[in-house]
Amino acid sequence: MLGSTYARQLEDAVVMYKEFLGEVVVWLIPVVVLVGLALLVVNTA
């Protein structure tokens, strides 16, 4: 019984981690694009 609850907690943690990772990727893409554009503008000016 104890093992199954631990496995369940581990499973929930993995699901939460995957959701968090998805959020990080979604937020990181526009940040990287904006930083890249800023560097491009600064370097060409």
VEXRO-602686 format. One record per residue: residue number from 1; residue in one letter; y, x, z of N, C-alpha, C, O, CB in turn. Coordinates in Angstrom, 3 decimals. Glycine has a CB too. Layout:
[NUM 'a' [Y X Z] [Y X Z] [Y X Z] [Y X Z] [Y X Z]];
...
end
This chain:
[1 'm' [-1.199 0.830 0.000] [0.000 0.000 0.000] [1.262 0.874 0.000] [2.223 0.605 -0.722] [-0.001 -0.944 1.221]];
[2 'l' [1.233 1.915 0.821] [2.394 2.798 0.921] [2.655 3.510 -0.413] [3.802 3.683 -0.827] [2.185 3.832 2.046]];
[3 'g' [1.564 3.919 -1.074] [1.705 4.613 -2.349] [2.328 3.742 -3.419] [3.132 4.215 -4.223] [0.369 5.103 -2.818]];
[4 's' [1.958 2.466 -3.431] [2.478 1.566 -4.460] [3.971 1.313 -4.266] [4.710 1.208 -5.245] [1.714 0.238 -4.443]];
[5 't' [4.420 1.214 -3.016] [5.851 1.008 -2.775] [6.636 2.249 -3.176] [7.744 2.144 -3.702] [6.112 0.664 -1.293]];
[6 'y' [6.064 3.428 -2.928] [6.722 4.674 -3.320] [6.837 4.752 -4.838] [7.875 5.143 -5.372] [5.949 5.895 -2.775]];
[7 'a' [5.750 4.373 -5.535] [5.758 4.384 -6.991] [6.817 3.426 -7.522] [7.504 3.720 -8.500] [4.374 4.012 -7.542]];
[8 'r' [6.938 2.286 -6.869] [7.942 1.288 -7.268] [9.357 1.839 -7.092] [10.213 1.666 -7.960] [7.773 -0.008 -6.444]];
[9 'q' [9.590 2.499 -5.969] [10.903 3.100 -5.718] [11.203 4.176 -6.751] [12.327 4.280 -7.244] [10.968 3.694 -4.299]];
[10 'l' [10.199 4.970 -7.073] [10.360 6.029 -8.064] [10.689 5.429 -9.429] [11.550 5.932 -10.150] [9.085 6.895 -8.148]];
[11 'e' [9.991 4.347 -9.770] [10.224 3.658 -11.037] [11.656 3.119 -11.105] [12.333 3.266 -12.123] [9.211 2.510 -11.218]];
[12 'd' [12.108 2.496 -10.020] [13.475 1.981 -9.965] [14.485 3.113 -10.115] [15.499 2.954 -10.795] [13.714 1.227 -8.648]];
[13 'a' [14.216 4.247 -9.486] [15.121 5.390 -9.571] [15.204 5.902 -11.006] [16.286 6.255 -11.476] [14.659 6.516 -8.628]];
[14 'v' [14.076 5.943 -11.701] [14.058 6.404 -13.091] [14.849 5.447 -13.978] [15.600 5.882 -14.851] [12.606 6.533 -13.604]];
[15 'v' [14.682 4.147 -13.755] [15.422 3.151 -14.533] [16.920 3.306 -14.296] [17.707 3.281 -15.243] [14.964 1.720 -14.167]];
[16 'm' [17.313 3.466 -13.042] [18.728 3.653 -12.712] [19.268 4.924 -13.357] [20.389 4.937 -13.864] [18.926 3.708 -11.187]];
[17 'y' [18.470 5.997 -13.339] [18.886 7.268 -13.921] [19.094 7.131 -15.425] [20.056 7.666 -15.976] [17.850 8.358 -13.625]];
[18 'k' [18.180 6.406 -16.093] [18.308 6.203 -17.540] [19.552 5.392 -17.865] [20.261 5.698 -18.824] [17.063 5.501 -18.098]];
[19 'e' [19.826 4.346 -17.064] [21.026 3.542 -17.286] [22.278 4.391 -17.088] [23.227 4.297 -17.866] [21.047 2.325 -16.339]];
[20 'f' [22.278 5.214 -16.049] [23.412 6.094 -15.770] [23.618 7.086 -16.905] [24.750 7.348 -17.310] [23.202 6.840 -14.446]];
[21 'l' [22.524 7.636 -17.415] [22.587 8.585 -18.519] [23.188 7.930 -19.758] [23.989 8.542 -20.465] [21.192 9.136 -18.831]];
[22 'g' [22.794 6.672 -20.019] [23.362 5.932 -21.142] [24.859 5.751 -20.989] [25.607 5.907 -21.954] [22.692 4.579 -21.277]];
[23 'e' [25.304 5.422 -19.778] [26.740 5.262 -19.520] [27.477 6.579 -19.747] [28.556 6.598 -20.339] [26.981 4.759 -18.081]];
[24 'v' [26.897 7.670 -19.278] [27.527 8.986 -19.442] [27.710 9.308 -20.921] [28.769 9.785 -21.328] [26.684 10.085 -18.757]];
[25 'v' [26.685 9.049 -21.723] [26.762 9.318 -23.159] [27.848 8.465 -23.802] [28.630 8.954 -24.617] [25.404 9.052 -23.834]];
[26 'v' [27.892 7.177 -23.428] [28.887 6.260 -23.995] [30.304 6.722 -23.665] [31.192 6.629 -24.512] [28.662 4.828 -23.470]];
[27 'w' [30.528 7.215 -22.459] [31.860 7.687 -22.064] [32.163 9.067 -22.620] [33.322 9.387 -22.886] [31.981 7.710 -20.553]];
[28 'l' [31.136 9.888 -22.797] [31.342 11.266 -23.232] [31.748 11.359 -24.703] [32.545 12.224 -25.066] [30.082 12.072 -22.998]];
[29 'i' [31.213 10.482 -25.553] [31.498 10.543 -26.982] [33.004 10.437 -27.271] [33.543 11.326 -27.931] [30.748 9.430 -27.708]];
[30 'p' [33.715 9.381 -26.803] [35.155 9.320 -27.082] [35.936 10.465 -26.448] [36.921 10.926 -27.025] [35.715 8.006 -26.595]];
[31 'v' [35.518 10.935 -25.270] [36.205 12.061 -24.622] [36.086 13.311 -25.486] [37.072 14.015 -25.700] [35.622 12.326 -23.209]];
[32 'v' [34.888 13.586 -25.978] [34.668 14.758 -26.825] [35.476 14.640 -28.116] [36.066 15.620 -28.571] [33.167 14.923 -27.144]];
[33 'v' [35.504 13.446 -28.704] [36.267 13.227 -29.939] [37.756 13.457 -29.688] [38.417 14.135 -30.475] [36.029 11.796 -30.482]];
[34 'l' [38.284 12.902 -28.607] [39.709 13.066 -28.300] [40.062 14.522 -28.015] [41.089 15.012 -28.485] [40.094 12.197 -27.103]];
[35 'v' [39.229 15.212 -27.257] [39.478 16.630 -26.967] [39.419 17.441 -28.256] [40.241 18.332 -28.472] [38.449 17.173 -25.940]];
[36 'g' [38.450 17.135 -29.106] [38.336 17.830 -30.389] [39.557 17.614 -31.260] [40.062 18.558 -31.868] [37.098 17.371 -31.126]];
[37 'l' [40.041 16.371 -31.328] [41.255 16.076 -32.096] [42.456 16.813 -31.517] [43.258 17.375 -32.264] [41.525 14.562 -32.115]];
[38 'a' [42.585 16.816 -30.207] [43.703 17.506 -29.552] [43.677 18.996 -29.880] [44.712 19.576 -30.209] [43.652 17.295 -28.022]];
[39 'l' [42.508 19.616 -29.793] [42.398 21.038 -30.115] [42.718 21.291 -31.583] [43.356 22.288 -31.920] [40.992 21.555 -29.785]];
[40 'l' [42.282 20.400 -32.444] [42.552 20.527 -33.870] [44.051 20.487 -34.135] [44.579 21.303 -34.890] [41.842 19.417 -34.653]];
[41 'v' [44.730 19.535 -33.512] [46.179 19.395 -33.695] [46.912 20.616 -33.143] [47.840 21.122 -33.774] [46.692 18.111 -33.006]];
[42 'v' [46.498 21.087 -31.970] [47.160 22.238 -31.349] [46.950 23.495 -32.187] [47.877 24.288 -32.354] [46.632 22.459 -29.918]];
[43 'n' [45.757 23.681 -32.707] [45.457 24.893 -33.468] [46.122 24.908 -34.834] [46.473 25.979 -35.330] [43.969 25.041 -33.634]];
[44 't' [46.305 23.750 -35.455] [46.918 23.712 -36.786] [48.438 23.737 -36.696] [49.096 24.149 -37.651] [46.461 22.468 -37.548]];
[45 'a' [49.012 23.308 -35.580] [50.479 23.241 -35.449] [51.082 24.623 -35.213] [52.299 24.751 -35.081] [50.871 22.299 -34.297]];
end
